[in-house]
Amino acid sequence: MTTPKIITSALTLGLAACTTVQPAGNATLGANPVLDGGTFSSGGGLTVAAEIRESAGRTAVCGVWAQSERQSVLTKFKAARVVETGSVTVNGETVVRGLQFMPEVAPMGDYAGAQATCMRTERPWSTSDTGAQVAIRIPQQIVVYEPDVSGVLKVEFKPTGPGAGGS
């Protein structure tokens, strides 16, 4: 096999291993969406609410996210980028990487009934999925890092659980 064919084959296999998602419309979140998120070291935080459902024989992930109404201006316009780094797992299997498809909503005490956007994954739906363990993961990360002559301004995001607050 020639070098170009080996490279092409390797790239094809690599792309096939990636999780592919397709838009699956909008939905109203049910009574018990999974909640997770975290807080910023400068104050405030994020909450992501998600659930899975069947869509054309596949597993769809539906969700929304919210950020604190009161938080540092340093993080206010960077919160969406933090959400983009998140993923959703079903029984330990990552089914969606990147949560940028989820719309931002106002912080709430209960996200049941929120209007969510859904993405259909490659994972086949099973009747046992109704009781599946769904988890949202957003990695710890540095959101702002600005060194200057008087020191370093650093703001971190830590996955501490739902952090947007709500009424």
BAFI-3210 file (N, C-alpha, C; in Angstrom, 3 decimals, decimal comma, padded with zeros to 6 digits):
// residues 167
n [1|2|3|4|5|6|7|8|9|10|11|12|13|14|15|16|17|18|19|20|21|22|23|24|25|26|27|28|29|30|31|32|33|34|35|36|37|38|39|40|41|42|43|44|45|46|47|48|49|50|51|52|53|54|55|56|57|58|59|60|61|62|63|64|65|66|67|68|69|70|71|72|73|74|75|76|77|78|79|80|81|82|83|84|85|86|87|88|89|90|91|92|93|94|95|96|97|98|99|100|101|102|103|104|105|106|107|108|109|110|111|112|113|114|115|116|117|118|119|120|121|122|123|124|125|126|127|128|129|130|131|132|133|134|135|136|137|138|139|140|141|142|143|144|145|146|147|148|149|150|151|152|153|154|155|156|157|158|159|160|161|162|163|164|165|166|167]
n.u [000,844|000,557|002,004|000,241|-002,259|-002,302|-002,344|-004,775|-006,541|-006,158|-007,061|-009,748|-010,691|-010,284|-012,076|-014,453|-014,629|-015,395|-017,944|-021,012|-023,519|-026,876|-029,219|-032,268|-034,583|-036,816|-037,782|-039,792|-038,457|-038,708|-040,087|-037,894|-035,109|-031,577|-029,247|-026,363|-023,212|-021,351|-019,122|-017,672|-014,490|-014,574|-017,098|-020,578|-022,062|-022,796|-025,517|-026,470|-029,068|-030,316|-031,673|-032,384|-033,920|-035,913|-035,354|-036,143|-035,288|-032,847|-030,670|-031,442|-030,201|-031,395|-031,445|-030,777|-029,115|-028,020|-026,814|-025,587|-027,375|-026,135|-022,923|-019,392|-018,217|-016,115|-016,626|-019,125|-019,461|-018,130|-019,195|-020,709|-018,700|-017,561|-019,656|-019,693|-017,573|-018,512|-019,930|-022,176|-023,013|-024,211|-024,956|-022,195|-021,068|-019,902|-021,994|-022,520|-020,391|-019,579|-021,683|-022,860|-025,178|-027,282|-029,776|-029,500|-031,104|-033,056|-031,949|-033,372|-035,311|-036,266|-035,869|-037,645|-039,963|-038,712|-037,889|-036,139|-033,344|-032,659|-030,344|-029,699|-028,029|-025,537|-025,960|-027,870|-031,301|-032,593|-035,041|-034,401|-033,152|-034,743|-034,336|-031,723|-028,450|-027,719|-025,289|-023,805|-020,918|-018,608|-015,512|-013,010|-011,537|-009,445|-010,726|-010,219|-007,124|-004,866|-001,925|-000,064|001,940|001,427|000,687|-001,206|-004,298|-006,638|-009,266|-011,144|-013,130|-014,971|-016,210|-018,726|-021,301|-024,803|-024,776|-025,961|-027,934|-031,234|-034,791]
n.v [-001,168|002,215|005,262|007,585|006,233|004,890|007,016|008,223|006,128|005,966|008,515|008,327|006,260|007,538|009,709|008,290|007,342|009,527|011,221|011,717|014,081|015,144|017,736|017,601|018,949|020,786|020,611|020,201|020,205|017,461|016,415|015,854|016,815|016,243|018,022|020,062|021,797|024,651|026,907|030,213|031,522|034,198|034,735|033,925|031,640|028,661|026,703|023,666|021,954|018,842|016,094|012,786|011,318|009,352|009,490|008,983|006,313|006,609|007,891|010,940|014,030|016,530|019,922|022,853|025,883|028,053|031,162|032,862|035,724|037,747|038,253|038,434|040,831|039,883|037,224|037,141|037,297|035,083|032,778|031,140|029,951|028,287|026,482|025,274|023,499|021,321|017,997|015,200|012,218|008,853|006,295|006,211|006,366|008,622|010,654|013,087|015,690|018,940|021,450|023,547|023,681|023,968|026,190|029,365|030,143|031,969|031,901|029,383|027,906|025,404|023,444|021,996|021,866|023,793|025,215|023,373|022,586|019,881|017,253|014,601|011,598|009,142|006,911|004,036|003,886|002,373|000,431|000,220|002,581|004,497|004,519|005,196|006,264|009,529|011,979|015,192|016,790|019,280|020,521|021,603|024,789|027,515|030,649|033,352|034,859|037,118|038,507|041,193|044,085|044,372|041,909|038,861|038,411|036,072|033,948|031,194|028,368|026,043|022,767|022,477|021,683|022,601|026,063|028,489|029,589|030,725|031,237]
n.w [000,000|-000,809|000,549|000,415|000,274|002,700|004,500|003,747|004,377|007,161|007,964|007,177|008,854|011,293|011,126|010,996|013,546|015,011|016,868|015,431|014,967|014,307|013,573|015,398|015,772|017,982|021,448|024,400|027,582|029,818|033,030|034,712|033,932|033,543|035,489|035,457|035,707|036,682|038,469|038,298|039,215|039,655|040,457|040,064|037,618|035,627|034,366|032,947|031,403|030,497|028,571|027,336|024,442|022,156|018,654|015,477|015,693|016,871|019,504|020,894|022,104|024,135|025,144|027,259|028,348|031,003|032,329|035,234|036,310|037,664|037,381|036,831|034,476|033,094|032,545|031,422|028,602|027,804|028,591|026,836|025,324|027,206|027,665|025,148|025,324|026,620|027,181|026,679|028,284|028,054|030,077|030,588|028,049|025,695|023,887|022,717|021,859|022,567|023,199|021,904|020,402|022,089|023,287|024,999|028,030|030,466|033,888|035,993|038,623|038,179|035,422|033,973|031,371|029,870|026,680|024,498|022,322|020,131|019,332|017,177|017,686|016,658|018,086|018,592|019,687|022,601|024,320|026,974|027,499|028,681|031,388|031,567|032,684|032,528|031,949|032,273|031,231|031,856|031,368|033,787|033,437|032,312|031,957|031,647|031,236|031,919|031,957|033,440|034,323|037,044|037,950|037,540|036,024|036,499|035,706|036,548|035,497|037,254|037,482|039,417|039,752|039,170|038,559|037,903|039,396|040,115|040,300]
ca.u [000,000|001,367|001,870|-001,013|-003,401|-002,263|-002,794|-006,202|-007,241|-006,095|-007,962|-011,114|-011,017|-010,352|-013,338|-015,552|-014,692|-015,951|-019,370|-021,724|-024,854|-027,692|-030,338|-033,479|-035,697|-036,973|-038,638|-039,981|-037,825|-039,634|-040,159|-036,649|-033,877|-030,317|-028,648|-024,965|-022,657|-020,224|-018,992|-016,479|-013,773|-014,913|-018,501|-021,543|-021,853|-023,584|-026,280|-026,900|-030,140|-030,407|-032,312|-032,328|-035,182|-035,804|-035,596|-035,891|-034,547|-031,542|-030,713|-031,318|-029,920|-032,086|-031,020|-030,655|-028,153|-028,249|-025,722|-026,037|-027,683|-025,103|-021,581|-018,364|-018,190|-015,040|-017,135|-020,453|-019,455|-017,326|-019,932|-021,090|-017,519|-017,402|-020,688|-019,267|-016,589|-019,179|-020,361|-023,230|-022,789|-025,326|-024,355|-020,743|-020,659|-020,084|-022,836|-022,427|-019,294|-019,880|-023,095|-023,216|-026,510|-028,283|-030,060|-029,401|-032,368|-032,883|-031,809|-034,648|-035,193|-036,635|-035,770|-038,734|-040,801|-037,907|-037,858|-034,786|-032,967|-032,224|-029,425|-029,764|-026,691|-025,441|-026,248|-029,233|-032,143|-033,016|-036,114|-033,796|-032,601|-035,606|-033,758|-030,273|-027,760|-027,274|-024,414|-023,271|-019,548|-017,946|-014,204|-012,425|-010,761|-009,133|-011,583|-009,512|-005,735|-004,305|-000,796|000,410|003,042|001,048|000,317|-001,972|-005,739|-007,001|-010,596|-011,318|-014,426|-014,850|-017,470|-019,179|-022,743|-025,565|-024,245|-026,580|-028,957|-032,605|-035,774]
ca.v [000,000|003,429|006,194|008,352|005,375|004,620|008,249|008,358|005,112|006,358|009,651|007,838|005,562|008,544|010,443|007,373|007,184|010,738|011,215|012,569|014,460|015,857|018,435|016,796|019,830|021,364|019,833|020,714|019,303|016,773|016,762|015,655|016,853|016,186|019,345|020,151|023,102|025,008|028,296|030,968|032,015|035,617|034,803|033,491|030,302|028,120|025,475|023,004|020,988|017,981|014,789|012,024|010,763|008,641|010,278|008,185|005,110|006,976|008,646|012,392|014,797|017,820|020,681|024,314|026,311|029,380|031,744|033,742|037,100|038,575|037,688|039,357|041,166|039,075|035,926|037,276|037,020|033,891|031,626|030,254|029,159|027,242|025,488|024,564|022,457|020,253|016,774|014,441|010,780|007,966|005,094|006,290|006,507|009,988|010,664|014,424|016,563|020,302|021,727|024,838|023,625|024,267|027,622|029,968|030,563|032,650|030,947|028,948|026,946|024,109|023,554|021,244|022,724|024,717|024,903|022,904|022,145|018,489|016,721|013,146|011,006|007,871|005,819|003,505|003,986|001,098|000,633|000,356|003,934|005,362|004,592|005,324|007,294|010,620|012,911|016,334|017,065|020,494|020,465|022,766|025,526|028,922|031,430|034,614|034,884|038,380|038,993|042,555|044,439|044,275|040,529|038,098|038,304|034,733|033,503|029,778|027,714|024,743|022,014|022,288|021,424|023,740|027,271|029,721|030,103|030,669|031,564]
ca.w [000,000|-000,891|001,670|000,358|000,580|004,136|005,164|003,464|005,164|008,572|008,152|007,047|010,092|012,354|010,999|011,295|015,002|015,615|017,136|014,494|015,407|013,324|014,219|015,570|016,109|019,319|022,335|025,752|028,543|030,706|034,451|035,456|033,141|034,288|035,638|035,861|035,390|037,514|038,888|037,932|040,393|039,804|040,851|039,060|037,085|034,520|034,535|031,725|031,632|029,317|028,660|026,079|023,962|020,878|017,451|014,271|016,050|017,444|020,748|020,732|023,315|024,115|026,309|027,343|029,365|031,573|033,103|036,315|035,924|038,291|037,328|036,365|033,057|032,520|032,099|030,821|027,168|027,547|029,103|025,727|024,950|028,223|027,361|023,933|025,645|027,351|026,510|027,344|028,240|028,382|030,669|030,468|026,644|025,202|022,692|022,124|022,275|022,121|023,501|021,312|019,804|023,111|023,426|026,319|028,625|031,756|034,999|036,567|039,705|037,633|033,963|033,354|030,545|029,049|025,246|024,203|020,985|020,191|018,321|017,051|017,659|015,933|019,018|018,475|020,871|023,163|025,285|028,309|027,643|029,483|032,727|031,413|033,462|031,658|032,673|031,534|031,673|031,372|032,032|034,448|032,449|032,537|031,075|031,420|031,710|031,431|032,762|033,224|035,216|038,453|038,283|036,561|036,221|036,048|036,098|036,224|035,593|037,916|037,422|040,797|039,742|038,652|039,151|037,404|040,308|039,601|041,334]
c.u [000,896|001,088|000,590|-002,242|-003,463|-002,786|-004,293|-007,010|-007,280|-007,039|-009,423|-011,553|-011,156|-011,646|-014,529|-015,723|-015,304|-017,449|-020,048|-023,115|-025,546|-028,811|-031,576|-034,643|-035,667|-037,909|-038,771|-039,347|-038,874|-039,480|-038,824|-035,402|-032,660|-029,739|-027,184|-024,469|-021,467|-020,204|-017,673|-015,811|-014,055|-016,360|-019,419|-021,236|-022,801|-024,378|-026,644|-027,953|-030,298|-031,171|-032,153|-033,726|-034,937|-036,128|-035,172|-035,011|-033,180|-031,762|-030,529|-031,047|-030,590|-031,640|-031,015|-029,544|-028,495|-026,988|-026,317|-026,343|-026,657|-023,786|-020,639|-018,487|-017,099|-015,554|-018,449|-020,479|-018,591|-018,039|-020,299|-019,914|-017,253|-018,411|-020,291|-018,308|-017,220|-019,533|-021,476|-022,910|-024,070|-024,706|-022,844|-020,214|-020,926|-020,867|-022,828|-021,228|-019,570|-021,360|-023,560|-024,589|-027,606|-028,525|-029,852|-030,790|-032,055|-032,719|-033,176|-034,365|-035,429|-036,650|-036,800|-039,612|-040,029|-037,904|-036,420|-034,601|-032,398|-031,271|-029,519|-028,345|-026,697|-025,844|-027,691|-029,989|-032,535|-034,122|-035,566|-033,225|-033,490|-035,093|-032,253|-029,709|-027,184|-026,430|-023,937|-021,881|-019,063|-016,610|-013,819|-011,538|-010,494|-009,902|-010,914|-008,111|-005,061|-003,159|-000,482|001,478|002,694|000,636|-000,464|-003,442|-006,146|-008,385|-010,741|-012,780|-014,175|-016,203|-017,938|-020,655|-023,470|-025,159|-024,901|-027,579|-030,333|-033,578|-036,715]
c.v [001,239|004,348|007,018|007,506|005,061|005,833|008,434|007,364|005,483|007,524|009,232|007,120|006,537|009,315|009,559|007,193|008,399|010,591|012,208|012,844|015,218|016,581|017,539|017,654|020,351|020,491|020,567|019,716|018,729|017,191|016,676|015,696|016,760|017,591|019,210|021,530|023,392|026,486|028,892|031,478|033,494|035,828|034,402|032,101|029,956|026,912|024,963|021,978|020,164|016,703|014,088|011,543|010,081|009,581|009,451|006,977|005,360|007,720|010,125|013,008|016,153|018,611|022,183|024,622|027,716|029,843|032,677|035,125|038,062|037,831|038,716|039,614|040,351|037,751|036,017|036,892|035,819|032,620|030,644|029,388|028,043|026,124|024,655|023,422|021,250|019,051|016,119|012,963|010,041|006,647|005,054|006,449|007,945|009,941|012,011|015,145|017,942|020,578|023,056|024,834|024,013|025,770|028,095|030,403|031,315|031,593|030,638|028,025|025,533|024,245|022,686|022,223|023,733|024,252|024,618|022,624|020,738|018,166|015,204|012,610|009,742|006,685|005,338|003,645|002,576|001,379|000,785|001,755|004,858|005,492|004,784|006,433|008,318|011,570|013,999|016,597|018,362|020,547|021,758|023,462|026,956|029,720|032,751|034,467|036,097|038,833|040,456|042,860|044,288|042,862|039,877|038,088|036,951|034,381|032,062|029,376|026,360|024,042|021,615|021,904|022,650|025,032|028,566|030,323|029,968|030,945|030,425]
c.w [000,000|000,301|001,591|000,700|002,076|004,899|004,973|004,288|006,639|008,859|008,084|008,316|011,255|012,320|011,337|012,799|015,691|015,832|016,200|015,039|014,291|014,065|014,269|016,052|017,525|020,133|023,663|026,711|029,484|032,164|035,185|034,575|034,070|034,322|036,025|035,466|036,269|037,819|038,405|039,199|040,638|040,257|039,718|038,538|035,965|034,986|033,154|032,121|030,366|029,629|027,324|025,733|022,623|019,733|016,241|014,571|016,667|018,765|020,433|022,101|023,150|025,335|026,134|028,334|029,817|032,283|034,152|035,773|036,494|038,259|036,726|034,867|032,343|031,955|031,335|029,340|026,804|027,981|027,988|025,292|025,953|027,956|026,144|024,229|026,331|026,497|027,321|027,165|028,613|028,830|030,451|029,052|026,187|023,900|021,988|022,726|021,702|022,278|022,932|020,654|020,799|023,215|024,868|026,768|029,917|032,845|035,623|037,751|039,213|036,104|033,235|032,586|029,701|027,596|024,823|022,721|021,126|019,041|018,350|016,911|016,803|016,797|018,843|019,791|021,305|024,168|026,705|028,544|028,467|030,914|032,705|032,299|032,494|032,499|031,726|032,098|031,029|032,090|032,739|033,426|032,888|031,494|030,696|032,002|031,092|032,335|032,428|034,275|036,695|038,867|037,161|036,974|035,637|036,600|035,619|036,292|036,233|037,879|038,819|040,891|039,237|039,354|038,725|038,381|039,685|040,713|041,567]
res [m|t|t|p|k|i|i|t|s|a|l|t|l|g|l|a|a|c|t|t|v|q|p|a|g|n|a|t|l|g|a|n|p|v|l|d|g|g|t|f|s|s|g|g|g|l|t|v|a|a|e|i|r|e|s|a|g|r|t|a|v|c|g|v|w|a|q|s|e|r|q|s|v|l|t|k|f|k|a|a|r|v|v|e|t|g|s|v|t|v|n|g|e|t|v|v|r|g|l|q|f|m|p|e|v|a|p|m|g|d|y|a|g|a|q|a|t|c|m|r|t|e|r|p|w|s|t|s|d|t|g|a|q|v|a|i|r|i|p|q|q|i|v|v|y|e|p|d|v|s|g|v|l|k|v|e|f|k|p|t|g|p|g|a|g|g|s]
***
